[in-house]
């Protein structure tokens, strides 16, 4: 069985995905602080949808 690939988004796309609830600066700080997983491809920082969902689930639990 093949799983569906997890969508990768740039920081601006992730801001849009979150309905502008956070800024690009906040997302970058979360990544730098190790709170939000990301993938670096060359100079680009990409965030998986699942990483955002995991972060939001952890935030809900606190």
Residue pairs with C-beta under 8 A, 6 or more apart in sequence:
6 48
6 49
6 50
7 48
7 49
8 39
8 46
8 47
8 48
9 17
9 46
9 47
9 48
9 49
10 44
10 45
10 46
10 47
11 24
11 27
11 28
11 45
11 47
12 24
14 27
14 47
14 52
15 22
15 23
15 24
15 27
17 49
17 52
18 52
27 36
27 47
28 45
30 36
30 55
31 37
31 38
31 45
31 47
35 55
36 47
36 51
36 52
36 55
37 47
37 48
37 51
37 54
37 55
38 45
38 46
38 47
38 48
38 51
39 45
39 46
39 47
39 48
40 46
